[in-house]
């Protein structure tokens, strides 16, 4: 029983890694608290559902994040860039309004009923984990989370564009003076962050039901992860995502009466102990 609970914690933590990576990237460069990120995750899941219905899961896994990346670039060009000199409250209100718009679009196109996406045939089996059978698809979700974490870490540390992203997140003015087109860079990062939200939605669809409420189910946990890990810090978000995944999985079994409060208790404790989060604000 404990093995299954720990395994479920790893699965949810891995999903949060994919989800929160995009949120942390966007905040790190644009300094935007994107309340619409959960609705982008939901939209990615629904797009994946429709694409898979007309082709297969693997096409949806590529096509839905690609469409979300285009949406993210447009969102940066006609949203975040125009709001970059406004006060933070204005940006928060705009992203909250975008959340409502996307939820209405989803309900209009796909309806309010719960939907489900079939697990791909290749992963529709069980594997033995320490004597306990576990779904192969959920192991693949853990693999996806680790792949995203490793890929982003290597990209940011060892690529030229990653260097530009780290520099612009620290001092965008000086970075622009060095010849880096920070507007194009920001559009790319927001596109990538939005694509990761869409990817998380597609990955979640085969084991979580699709509904217009799914955005609110994950966005709260995502913000807890980003705050606990350190605003804009990917490394902190990775650690916090796995910690929160374990807390959610174990709390639901052993402390069901207060399970919903545990993430907030952890966030309050971390902010009292270390206000900047696990890893501060470094990317």
NUVO-262245 format. One line per field, with one value per residue: x, y, z of N, C-alpha, C in turn. Coordinates in Angstrom, 2 decimals, always signed. Layout:
BEGIN
nu X, ...
nv Y, ...
nw Z, ...
cau X, ...
cav Y, ...
caw Z, ...
cu X, ...
cv Y, ...
cw Z, ...
END
This chain:
BEGIN
nu +0.83, +1.90, +3.90, +2.42, +1.22, +3.45, +4.37, +2.22, +2.51, +4.95, +4.15, +2.25, +3.89, +5.73, +4.06, +3.44, +5.96, +6.26, +4.16, +4.71, +7.19, +6.85, +5.39, +7.25, +9.31, +8.09, +7.51, +10.09, +11.31, +9.49, +8.32, +5.66, +2.80, +1.08, -2.07, -3.61, -2.41, -3.23, -5.61, -4.56, -3.22, -5.50, -6.72, -4.77, -5.06, -7.67, -7.36, -5.50, -7.13, -9.05, -7.38, -6.23, -8.51, -8.94, -6.63, -4.05, -2.74, +0.00, +0.45, -1.11, +0.39, +2.51, +1.40, -0.53, +0.97, +2.53, +0.66, -0.15, +2.21, +2.33, +0.09, +1.07, +3.18, +1.69, +0.23, +2.23, +3.10, +0.81, -0.16, +1.45, +3.73, +2.66, +1.81, +3.99, +4.96, +3.05, +1.37, +1.76, -0.74, -2.55, -1.65, -2.14, -4.95, -5.56, -4.56, -6.20, -8.65, -8.20, -8.10, -10.82, -11.96, -10.81, -11.83, -14.56, -14.48, -13.66, -15.85, -17.82, -16.97, -16.35, -18.18, -19.70, -19.52, -17.72, -14.84, -12.81, -9.58, -8.24, -5.77, -2.66, -2.09, +0.43, +1.32, -0.59, -0.61, +0.60, +3.33, +5.80, +6.58, +8.64, +7.30, +4.69, +2.06, +2.01, +0.58, +1.85, +1.67, +1.67, +4.23, +5.49, +4.69, +6.15, +8.67, +8.42, +8.27, +10.82, +12.39, +11.70, +12.60, +15.39, +16.04, +15.39, +17.12, +19.68, +19.51, +19.26, +21.67, +23.77, +23.37, +23.49, +21.23, +19.97, +21.76, +21.29, +18.63, +18.92, +20.47, +18.78, +16.68, +17.81, +18.83, +17.29, +17.65, +20.44, +21.13, +19.81, +21.30, +23.62, +23.11, +21.16, +18.03, +15.57, +12.80, +12.07, +13.26, +11.76, +9.22, +9.69, +10.26, +7.86, +6.24, +7.39, +6.90, +4.10, +3.67, +4.64, +2.70, +0.54, +1.57, +1.63, -1.12, -1.92, -0.48, -1.65, -4.26, -4.98, -5.13, -6.46, -9.68, -11.15, -12.35, -14.09, -13.36, -10.83, -8.67, -8.64, -8.13, -5.44, -3.96, -3.70, -2.04, +0.17, +0.99, +1.65, +3.86, +5.65, +6.01, +7.00, +9.30, +10.71, +10.32, +10.47, +12.56, +13.75, +15.05, +14.31, +11.55, +11.40, +12.21, +10.28, +7.94, +8.10, +8.14, +5.63, +3.97, +4.35, +3.38, +0.69, -0.19, +0.34, -0.93, -3.62, -4.29, -3.43, -4.00, -6.70, -8.64, -7.40, -5.96, -6.22, -5.30, -2.62, -0.63, -0.70, +0.06, +2.69, +3.71, +3.40, +5.09, +7.62, +7.91, +8.10, +10.42, +12.26, +11.94, +12.43, +12.03, +12.92, +15.11, +15.58, +15.43, +16.76, +17.36
nv -1.20, +1.26, +1.50, +1.90, +4.35, +6.04, +5.80, +6.95, +9.54, +10.22, +10.20, +12.30, +14.38, +14.41, +15.21, +17.77, +18.91, +19.18, +20.91, +23.15, +24.01, +25.56, +27.68, +28.76, +29.48, +31.52, +33.43, +33.93, +35.30, +37.18, +38.22, +37.83, +36.97, +34.42, +33.76, +32.46, +30.12, +27.60, +27.29, +27.19, +24.77, +23.14, +23.69, +22.63, +19.91, +19.37, +19.99, +17.99, +15.76, +16.01, +15.90, +13.37, +11.84, +11.97, +11.00, +9.73, +9.10, +9.73, +11.52, +13.59, +14.22, +15.62, +17.53, +19.08, +20.51, +22.00, +23.66, +25.06, +26.40, +28.27, +29.78, +30.78, +32.46, +34.42, +35.33, +36.52, +38.51, +40.14, +40.56, +40.20, +41.73, +44.23, +44.91, +45.22, +47.51, +48.19, +48.25, +45.49, +44.50, +45.05, +43.30, +40.85, +40.92, +40.90, +38.38, +36.78, +37.38, +36.29, +33.60, +33.13, +33.56, +31.49, +29.26, +29.58, +29.28, +26.60, +25.29, +25.98, +24.78, +22.06, +21.33, +20.76, +18.31, +15.55, +14.21, +11.60, +10.36, +7.68, +5.40, +5.09, +2.27, +1.04, +1.55, +0.53, -1.37, -3.33, -3.11, -4.70, -3.43, -3.57, -5.85, -5.04, -4.49, -1.90, +0.70, +0.97, +3.32, +5.34, +5.14, +6.07, +8.73, +9.65, +9.36, +11.29, +13.66, +13.70, +13.81, +16.31, +17.97, +17.40, +18.06, +20.83, +21.85, +21.24, +22.67, +25.35, +25.69, +25.02, +25.86, +28.49, +30.11, +29.49, +30.69, +33.37, +33.55, +33.19, +35.41, +37.54, +37.18, +38.03, +40.66, +42.40, +44.80, +45.32, +43.00, +43.38, +45.54, +44.28, +43.27, +41.32, +40.34, +40.94, +40.96, +39.06, +36.87, +36.70, +36.16, +33.63, +32.19, +32.45, +31.13, +28.56, +28.01, +27.97, +25.87, +23.78, +23.76, +22.90, +20.39, +19.12, +18.95, +17.16, +14.88, +14.36, +13.74, +10.94, +9.69, +11.34, +12.73, +14.82, +18.03, +21.20, +22.17, +21.36, +23.07, +24.72, +22.79, +22.19, +24.56, +25.85, +24.12, +24.35, +27.03, +26.95, +25.24, +26.80, +29.06, +27.92, +26.68, +28.87, +31.88, +31.91, +30.10, +27.25, +24.94, +24.95, +24.67, +22.08, +20.50, +21.24, +20.39, +17.57, +17.15, +18.22, +16.52, +14.08, +14.80, +15.32, +12.79, +11.02, +12.40, +12.33, +9.74, +9.13, +11.39, +12.36, +14.27, +16.71, +16.96, +18.68, +21.04, +20.73, +21.37, +24.20, +24.62, +23.73, +25.62, +28.02, +27.42, +27.16, +29.73, +31.24, +30.21, +30.44, +32.97, +33.44, +31.02, +27.55, +27.70, +30.37, +33.02, +32.24, +31.05
nw +0.00, +0.85, -1.06, -3.42, -2.80, -2.59, -5.18, -6.63, -5.67, -6.87, -9.54, -9.67, -8.85, -10.97, -13.05, -12.16, -12.40, -15.20, -15.68, -13.98, -14.81, -17.11, -16.02, -14.20, -15.98, -17.53, -15.57, -14.67, -16.78, -17.89, -15.64, -14.97, -13.26, -14.07, -14.11, -15.91, -16.60, -15.74, -17.19, -19.73, -19.61, -19.39, -21.89, -23.59, -22.94, -23.89, -26.62, -27.24, -26.79, -28.89, -31.16, -30.83, -31.14, -33.84, -34.88, -33.35, -30.01, -29.94, -32.02, -31.03, -28.79, -29.79, -31.56, -30.11, -28.02, -29.83, -31.10, -28.87, -28.29, -30.37, -29.67, -27.26, -28.11, -29.46, -27.30, -25.78, -27.56, -28.03, -25.55, -22.92, -23.63, -24.19, -21.73, -20.13, -18.92, -17.17, -13.92, -11.58, -10.70, -12.76, -14.74, -13.51, -13.38, -16.11, -16.90, -15.33, -16.44, -18.98, -18.28, -17.66, -20.17, -21.74, -20.38, -20.96, -23.75, -23.96, -22.75, -24.57, -26.97, -26.35, -24.41, -21.13, -19.95, -18.48, -20.04, -21.49, -22.34, -24.18, -22.97, -24.61, -26.74, -26.65, -24.07, -22.47, -20.23, -17.43, -15.12, -13.04, -9.90, -7.36, -6.53, -6.78, -9.00, -11.39, -13.41, -16.69, -18.11, -16.20, -15.22, -17.47, -17.36, -15.19, -16.33, -18.36, -16.88, -15.66, -17.94, -19.04, -16.95, -16.93, -19.60, -19.79, -17.85, -18.92, -21.31, -20.44, -19.08, -20.83, -23.45, -25.96, -26.26, -23.88, -22.12, -22.78, -21.90, -19.13, -18.57, -19.37, -17.61, -15.30, -15.76, -17.95, -19.40, -19.60, -20.93, -23.39, -24.28, -24.96, -27.39, -27.64, -28.74, -26.84, -26.93, -28.89, -27.68, -25.30, -26.34, -27.39, -25.03, -23.58, -25.40, -25.23, -22.51, -22.51, -24.27, -22.69, -20.68, -22.24, -22.99, -20.49, -20.07, -22.13, -21.38, -18.92, -19.59, -20.25, -17.71, -15.96, -15.68, -18.19, -17.76, -17.49, -15.05, -14.49, -14.67, -12.39, -10.53, -10.72, -10.87, -8.41, -6.91, -8.57, -8.27, -5.58, -5.71, -7.29, -5.66, -3.28, -4.28, -5.16, -6.74, -10.19, -10.26, -11.69, -10.74, -8.02, -8.40, -9.46, -7.27, -5.34, -6.61, -6.57, -3.81, -3.08, -4.55, -3.21, -0.67, -1.24, -2.15, +0.04, +2.10, +1.35, +1.97, +4.62, +6.15, +5.59, +6.36, +6.57, +4.30, +2.11, +3.11, +3.58, +1.50, +1.64, +4.25, +4.15, +2.36, +3.84, +6.01, +4.70, +3.63, +5.94, +7.05, +4.93, +3.04, +0.29, -0.90, -1.75, -3.58, -3.99, -6.36, -8.61, -11.93
cau +0.00, +2.79, +4.58, +1.49, +1.05, +4.68, +4.38, +1.26, +3.12, +5.93, +3.43, +1.69, +5.02, +6.28, +3.13, +3.63, +7.21, +6.00, +3.26, +5.31, +8.35, +6.40, +5.01, +8.49, +10.03, +7.42, +7.72, +11.51, +11.73, +8.51, +7.84, +4.20, +2.11, +0.13, -3.19, -4.23, -1.59, -4.06, -6.55, -3.76, -3.08, -6.79, -6.90, -3.88, -5.67, -8.81, -6.83, -4.96, -8.27, -9.62, -6.40, -6.12, -9.74, -8.84, -5.38, -3.70, -2.18, +1.36, +0.32, -1.61, +1.46, +3.37, +0.64, -1.19, +1.95, +2.96, -0.39, -0.09, +3.38, +1.91, -0.77, +1.93, +3.88, +0.68, -0.09, +3.31, +3.16, -0.35, -0.59, +2.48, +4.63, +1.94, +1.55, +5.23, +5.20, +1.91, +1.57, +1.51, -2.15, -3.18, -1.28, -2.86, -6.34, -5.64, -4.41, -7.40, -9.69, -7.89, -8.53, -12.28, -12.25, -10.44, -12.81, -15.79, -14.24, -13.65, -17.21, -18.59, -16.54, -16.37, -19.27, -19.39, -19.43, -16.37, -14.38, -11.63, -8.75, -7.76, -4.33, -2.11, -1.99, +1.79, +1.52, -1.79, -0.24, +1.13, +4.69, +6.04, +7.43, +8.84, +6.26, +3.38, +1.79, +1.68, +0.32, +3.02, +1.51, +2.07, +5.69, +5.88, +4.49, +7.35, +9.76, +8.22, +8.65, +12.28, +12.96, +11.52, +13.49, +16.77, +16.20, +15.41, +18.34, +20.80, +19.31, +19.54, +23.06, +24.82, +23.10, +23.65, +19.93, +19.77, +22.55, +20.55, +17.44, +19.36, +20.93, +17.63, +15.86, +18.50, +18.91, +16.91, +18.16, +21.85, +21.15, +19.45, +22.43, +24.65, +22.71, +20.16, +16.66, +14.84, +11.39, +11.99, +13.59, +10.62, +8.15, +10.06, +10.14, +6.43, +5.76, +7.84, +6.16, +2.72, +3.73, +4.80, +1.38, -0.23, +2.12, +1.14, -2.51, -2.02, +0.05, -2.59, -5.58, -5.35, -5.39, -7.33, -10.80, -11.14, -13.52, -13.75, -12.86, -9.49, -7.68, -8.56, -7.60, -3.98, -3.27, -3.36, -0.84, +1.27, +1.48, +2.32, +5.16, +6.51, +6.34, +7.86, +10.59, +11.39, +9.75, +11.38, +13.64, +13.36, +15.57, +13.43, +10.25, +11.53, +12.22, +9.00, +6.92, +8.17, +7.73, +4.18, +3.34, +4.36, +2.48, -0.68, -0.52, +0.32, -1.91, -4.96, -4.51, -3.19, -4.59, -7.70, -9.43, -6.65, -5.07, -6.31, -4.58, -1.19, +0.25, -0.63, +0.85, +4.09, +4.08, +3.56, +6.30, +8.81, +8.04, +8.57, +11.80, +13.09, +10.97, +12.72, +11.81, +14.05, +16.26, +15.58, +14.84, +17.67, +16.87
cav +0.00, +2.41, +1.58, +2.50, +5.76, +6.74, +5.81, +7.97, +10.82, +10.48, +10.49, +13.65, +15.29, +14.52, +16.03, +19.15, +19.40, +19.62, +22.06, +24.31, +24.48, +26.66, +28.81, +29.35, +30.12, +32.76, +34.42, +34.26, +36.25, +38.25, +38.68, +37.80, +35.94, +34.03, +33.00, +31.70, +28.95, +26.40, +27.16, +26.76, +23.33, +22.54, +23.80, +21.63, +18.59, +19.24, +19.90, +16.65, +14.84, +16.09, +15.42, +11.91, +11.22, +11.92, +10.34, +8.87, +9.82, +10.20, +12.74, +14.62, +14.58, +16.58, +18.59, +19.97, +21.49, +22.90, +24.68, +25.90, +27.26, +29.39, +30.61, +31.46, +33.56, +35.47, +35.87, +37.43, +39.68, +41.01, +40.63, +40.49, +42.81, +45.50, +45.17, +45.12, +48.73, +48.41, +47.74, +44.04, +44.18, +45.07, +42.07, +39.76, +41.01, +40.48, +36.92, +36.17, +37.50, +35.30, +32.32, +33.02, +33.46, +30.15, +28.33, +29.72, +28.69, +25.15, +24.83, +26.17, +23.84, +20.66, +21.08, +20.72, +16.92, +14.98, +13.40, +10.81, +9.94, +6.32, +5.20, +4.51, +0.81, +0.65, +1.72, +0.04, -2.62, -3.13, -3.58, -5.03, -2.50, -4.08, -6.83, -4.42, -4.11, -0.49, +0.98, +1.41, +4.71, +6.24, +5.15, +6.95, +10.10, +9.96, +9.55, +12.57, +14.73, +13.71, +14.25, +17.77, +18.59, +17.28, +18.79, +22.26, +22.17, +21.23, +23.77, +26.63, +25.76, +24.76, +26.40, +29.93, +30.72, +29.34, +31.74, +34.61, +33.52, +33.43, +36.80, +38.44, +37.05, +38.77, +42.08, +42.47, +46.01, +45.09, +41.93, +44.01, +46.39, +43.40, +42.85, +40.26, +40.80, +40.39, +40.75, +37.76, +35.88, +36.57, +35.48, +32.22, +31.59, +32.32, +30.05, +27.31, +27.79, +27.61, +24.52, +22.84, +23.64, +22.02, +19.04, +18.57, +18.60, +15.94, +13.77, +14.08, +13.35, +9.52, +9.16, +12.28, +13.09, +16.17, +18.82, +22.63, +22.49, +20.79, +24.13, +25.15, +21.68, +22.11, +25.85, +26.17, +23.35, +24.89, +28.25, +26.54, +24.72, +27.89, +29.91, +27.15, +26.46, +30.14, +32.45, +31.95, +29.11, +25.93, +23.92, +24.95, +24.14, +20.63, +19.92, +21.48, +19.58, +16.21, +17.20, +18.41, +15.30, +13.11, +15.27, +15.13, +11.37, +10.44, +13.10, +11.87, +8.42, +9.08, +12.56, +12.83, +15.41, +17.97, +16.81, +19.85, +22.15, +20.43, +22.18, +25.57, +24.60, +23.64, +26.91, +28.98, +27.06, +27.48, +31.19, +31.75, +29.77, +30.95, +33.70, +33.37, +29.67, +26.63, +28.08, +31.80, +33.40, +31.91, +30.12
caw +0.00, +0.91, -2.35, -4.36, -2.46, -2.98, -6.65, -7.07, -5.38, -7.93, -10.79, -9.60, -8.80, -12.32, -13.82, -11.71, -12.96, -16.57, -15.60, -13.30, -15.55, -17.95, -15.15, -13.67, -17.09, -17.90, -14.52, -14.58, -17.82, -18.07, -14.34, -15.06, -12.48, -15.10, -13.57, -17.00, -16.92, -15.54, -18.30, -20.89, -19.38, -19.74, -23.33, -24.19, -22.75, -24.81, -27.97, -27.37, -26.89, -30.23, -32.13, -30.66, -31.66, -35.30, -35.29, -32.21, -28.86, -30.19, -32.81, -30.11, -27.87, -30.49, -32.21, -29.15, -27.51, -30.90, -31.23, -27.66, -28.41, -31.23, -28.83, -26.29, -28.81, -29.68, -25.98, -25.39, -28.46, -27.92, -24.16, -21.93, -24.07, -24.08, -20.31, -19.37, -18.14, -16.28, -12.57, -11.52, -10.52, -14.07, -15.42, -12.85, -13.80, -17.50, -16.98, -14.75, -17.47, -20.01, -17.72, -17.83, -21.60, -22.19, -19.81, -21.74, -25.06, -23.78, -22.51, -25.81, -28.00, -25.91, -23.47, -19.71, -19.48, -18.36, -21.16, -21.15, -23.47, -23.99, -22.81, -25.85, -26.69, -26.28, -22.63, -21.79, -19.58, -16.07, -14.87, -11.64, -9.16, -6.00, -6.22, -6.93, -10.39, -11.58, -14.83, -17.45, -18.54, -15.12, -15.24, -18.57, -16.90, -14.39, -17.30, -19.05, -15.95, -15.51, -19.22, -19.12, -15.96, -17.41, -20.85, -19.53, -17.11, -19.85, -22.27, -19.79, -18.62, -21.81, -24.78, -26.08, -25.97, -22.45, -21.49, -22.97, -21.04, -17.75, -18.47, -19.48, -16.40, -14.25, -16.12, -19.37, -20.05, -19.94, -21.94, -24.66, -24.69, -25.50, -28.73, -27.60, -28.98, -25.69, -27.29, -29.55, -26.66, -24.40, -27.07, -27.45, -23.71, -23.27, -26.25, -24.64, -21.26, -22.85, -24.83, -21.57, -20.07, -23.12, -22.87, -19.23, -20.26, -22.93, -20.58, -17.84, -20.10, -20.16, -16.37, -15.25, -16.54, -18.72, -17.41, -17.41, -13.71, -14.28, -14.54, -10.98, -9.73, -10.78, -10.82, -7.02, -6.59, -9.36, -7.64, -4.35, -6.11, -7.74, -4.51, -2.37, -4.93, -5.42, -7.96, -11.33, -10.15, -12.19, -9.83, -6.87, -8.80, -9.59, -5.92, -4.69, -7.27, -6.05, -2.41, -3.01, -5.04, -2.11, +0.40, -1.70, -2.22, +1.38, +2.91, +0.99, +2.57, +6.06, +6.81, +4.62, +6.84, +6.42, +3.15, +1.24, +3.74, +3.73, +0.64, +2.12, +5.47, +3.72, +1.78, +4.93, +6.75, +3.91, +3.50, +7.23, +7.24, +3.85, +2.23, -1.14, -1.38, -1.69, -4.39, -4.28, -7.64, -9.69, -12.94
cu +0.87, +3.51, +3.70, +1.32, +2.26, +4.77, +3.43, +1.79, +4.15, +5.25, +2.90, +2.81, +5.63, +5.38, +3.27, +4.93, +6.99, +5.17, +3.98, +6.56, +7.98, +6.06, +6.25, +9.28, +9.42, +7.63, +9.17, +11.93, +10.78, +8.03, +6.31, +3.67, +0.92, -0.97, -3.88, -3.50, -2.39, -5.05, -5.82, -3.48, -4.36, -7.01, -6.01, -4.45, -6.82, -8.36, -6.24, -6.05, -8.83, -8.66, -6.26, -7.35, -9.69, -7.55, -4.99, -3.02, -0.83, +1.37, -0.14, -0.51, +2.41, +2.57, +0.03, -0.20, +2.44, +1.94, -0.39, +1.11, +3.06, +1.03, +0.05, +2.68, +2.91, +0.31, +0.98, +3.29, +2.01, -0.89, +0.52, +3.38, +3.96, +1.73, +2.83, +5.54, +4.05, +2.21, +1.17, +0.04, -2.89, -2.90, -2.03, -4.32, -6.52, -5.52, -5.61, -8.56, -9.47, -8.30, -10.02, -12.66, -11.97, -11.42, -14.12, -15.64, -14.29, -15.06, -18.07, -18.25, -16.74, -17.48, -18.77, -19.22, -17.97, -16.06, -13.16, -10.90, -8.20, -6.23, -3.78, -1.83, -0.61, +2.00, +0.33, -1.53, +0.26, +2.53, +4.87, +7.01, +7.50, +7.72, +4.84, +3.17, +1.39, +1.46, +1.57, +2.90, +1.96, +3.59, +6.21, +5.70, +5.68, +8.54, +9.65, +8.63, +10.16, +12.96, +12.86, +12.49, +14.94, +17.00, +16.27, +16.69, +19.54, +20.71, +19.69, +21.01, +24.08, +24.55, +23.25, +22.34, +19.61, +20.54, +21.84, +19.33, +17.83, +19.80, +19.74, +16.74, +16.48, +18.50, +18.58, +17.47, +19.61, +21.97, +20.81, +20.58, +23.56, +24.27, +21.69, +18.78, +15.76, +13.36, +11.19, +12.27, +12.41, +9.46, +8.44, +9.88, +8.68, +5.80, +6.14, +7.07, +4.73, +2.66, +3.86, +3.48, +0.50, +0.25, +1.63, -0.32, -2.69, -1.56, -0.96, -3.89, -5.90, -5.59, -6.16, -8.47, -10.70, -12.45, -13.13, -13.21, -11.41, -8.42, -7.52, -7.99, -6.08, -3.29, -2.87, -2.09, +0.37, +1.85, +2.17, +3.73, +6.12, +6.93, +7.28, +9.25, +11.39, +10.92, +10.79, +12.49, +13.16, +13.83, +14.69, +12.07, +10.30, +11.46, +10.85, +7.89, +6.92, +7.74, +6.22, +3.44, +3.26, +3.39, +1.03, -1.07, -0.62, -0.74, -3.32, -5.30, -4.45, -3.78, -5.69, -8.47, -8.72, -5.77, -5.06, -5.52, -3.07, -0.29, +0.41, +0.18, +2.34, +4.56, +4.31, +4.84, +7.57, +9.01, +8.47, +10.05, +12.73, +12.18, +11.20, +12.46, +13.07, +15.29, +16.30, +14.92, +15.75, +17.00, +17.77
cv +1.26, +2.61, +2.27, +3.98, +6.59, +6.86, +6.88, +9.38, +11.20, +10.87, +11.92, +14.70, +15.50, +15.37, +17.50, +19.75, +19.95, +20.90, +23.31, +24.82, +25.67, +27.88, +29.52, +30.06, +31.47, +33.82, +34.88, +35.32, +37.44, +38.88, +38.81, +36.66, +35.51, +33.14, +32.16, +30.40, +27.65, +26.20, +26.78, +25.26, +22.60, +22.56, +22.80, +20.23, +18.37, +19.18, +18.51, +15.61, +14.83, +15.57, +13.91, +11.20, +11.08, +11.29, +9.35, +9.72, +10.43, +11.45, +13.89, +15.12, +15.61, +17.79, +19.58, +20.96, +22.45, +24.01, +25.62, +26.84, +28.48, +30.34, +31.40, +32.64, +34.72, +36.13, +36.85, +38.69, +40.65, +41.11, +41.09, +41.65, +44.17, +45.90, +45.29, +46.38, +49.06, +47.86, +46.27, +43.67, +44.16, +43.78, +40.88, +39.75, +40.55, +38.96, +36.19, +36.26, +36.50, +33.90, +32.11, +32.84, +32.04, +29.12, +28.39, +29.09, +27.16, +24.62, +24.96, +25.10, +22.39, +20.34, +20.99, +19.30, +16.47, +14.10, +12.61, +10.42, +8.55, +6.30, +4.59, +3.02, +0.35, +0.66, +1.21, -1.34, -2.29, -3.71, -3.83, -4.03, -2.95, -5.01, -6.29, -4.04, -2.63, -0.24, +1.52, +2.87, +5.67, +6.26, +6.08, +8.42, +10.55, +10.21, +10.88, +13.73, +14.84, +14.19, +15.76, +18.47, +18.56, +18.12, +20.29, +22.68, +22.23, +22.38, +25.11, +26.78, +25.73, +25.28, +27.92, +30.64, +30.62, +30.38, +33.09, +34.68, +33.81, +34.87, +37.76, +38.36, +37.81, +40.28, +42.23, +43.68, +45.81, +44.02, +42.49, +44.88, +45.56, +42.83, +41.74, +40.87, +40.20, +40.19, +39.39, +36.64, +35.64, +35.84, +33.98, +31.51, +31.43, +31.22, +28.69, +27.00, +27.37, +26.21, +23.47, +22.67, +22.71, +20.59, +18.37, +18.15, +17.32, +14.72, +13.37, +13.47, +11.86, +8.99, +10.14, +12.66, +14.54, +16.86, +20.28, +23.04, +22.05, +21.88, +24.58, +24.06, +21.71, +23.45, +26.22, +25.43, +23.90, +26.15, +27.94, +26.05, +25.85, +28.78, +29.19, +26.95, +27.73, +30.69, +32.53, +30.92, +27.74, +24.83, +23.82, +24.36, +22.62, +19.95, +20.04, +20.63, +18.16, +16.16, +17.32, +17.18, +14.24, +13.52, +15.03, +13.66, +10.74, +11.09, +12.62, +10.53, +8.47, +10.26, +13.15, +14.07, +16.75, +17.95, +18.05, +21.04, +21.95, +21.24, +23.62, +25.66, +24.54, +24.98, +27.96, +28.71, +27.44, +28.99, +31.84, +31.44, +30.39, +31.67, +33.62, +31.99, +28.81, +27.15, +29.55, +32.08, +33.09, +30.92, +28.89
cw +0.00, -0.42, -3.39, -4.09, -2.86, -4.51, -7.19, -6.80, -6.43, -9.24, -10.77, -9.56, -10.19, -13.21, -13.44, -12.24, -14.37, -16.55, -15.07, -13.99, -16.42, -17.14, -14.63, -14.77, -17.42, -16.83, -14.48, -15.59, -17.93, -16.76, -14.33, -14.21, -13.33, -14.52, -14.65, -17.29, -16.75, -16.67, -19.60, -20.82, -19.79, -21.24, -24.06, -24.09, -23.73, -26.26, -28.22, -27.53, -28.31, -31.29, -32.05, -31.23, -33.18, -35.79, -34.21, -31.14, -29.19, -31.07, -31.92, -29.19, -28.47, -30.97, -31.22, -28.52, -28.57, -31.11, -30.03, -27.70, -29.28, -30.44, -27.82, -26.90, -29.04, -28.35, -25.52, -26.24, -28.22, -26.49, -23.24, -22.34, -23.92, -22.63, -19.48, -18.54, -17.20, -14.88, -12.52, -11.38, -11.85, -14.83, -14.82, -13.30, -15.24, -17.62, -16.36, -15.74, -18.59, -19.56, -17.95, -19.29, -22.10, -21.64, -20.59, -23.13, -24.97, -23.58, -23.76, -26.84, -27.58, -24.92, -22.03, -19.16, -19.38, -19.57, -20.72, -22.44, -23.18, -23.82, -24.10, -25.68, -26.22, -24.77, -21.81, -21.18, -18.18, -15.98, -13.38, -11.01, -7.72, -5.58, -6.37, -8.39, -10.48, -13.07, -15.53, -17.86, -17.44, -14.94, -16.35, -18.18, -16.06, -15.32, -18.03, -18.16, -15.80, -16.79, -19.39, -18.18, -16.45, -18.66, -20.64, -18.80, -18.04, -20.83, -21.66, -19.44, -19.74, -23.22, -24.78, -25.75, -24.48, -21.65, -21.60, -22.05, -19.60, -17.56, -18.47, -18.25, -15.23, -14.52, -17.60, -20.09, -20.50, -21.01, -23.32, -25.18, -25.29, -26.86, -28.78, -27.81, -27.91, -25.99, -27.95, -28.54, -25.73, -25.07, -27.15, -26.12, -23.31, -24.13, -25.70, -23.36, -21.51, -23.46, -23.72, -20.82, -20.90, -23.05, -21.59, -19.35, -21.04, -22.13, -19.49, -18.34, -19.99, -18.75, -15.47, -16.19, -16.97, -18.35, -17.34, -16.05, -13.51, -14.14, -13.09, -10.10, -9.66, -10.57, -9.39, -6.61, -7.34, -8.73, -6.31, -4.66, -6.48, -6.58, -3.57, -2.98, -5.09, -6.74, -9.07, -11.30, -10.62, -11.24, -8.59, -7.18, -8.93, -8.21, -5.27, -5.31, -6.73, -4.59, -2.29, -3.51, -3.96, -0.99, +0.00, -1.66, -0.83, +2.26, +2.63, +1.64, +4.09, +6.84, +5.92, +5.05, +6.62, +5.18, +2.27, +1.80, +3.78, +2.80, +1.13, +3.42, +5.15, +3.17, +2.86, +5.70, +6.01, +3.82, +4.81, +7.41, +6.20, +2.85, +0.72, -1.72, -1.33, -2.38, -4.73, -5.61, -8.81, -10.64, -13.01
END
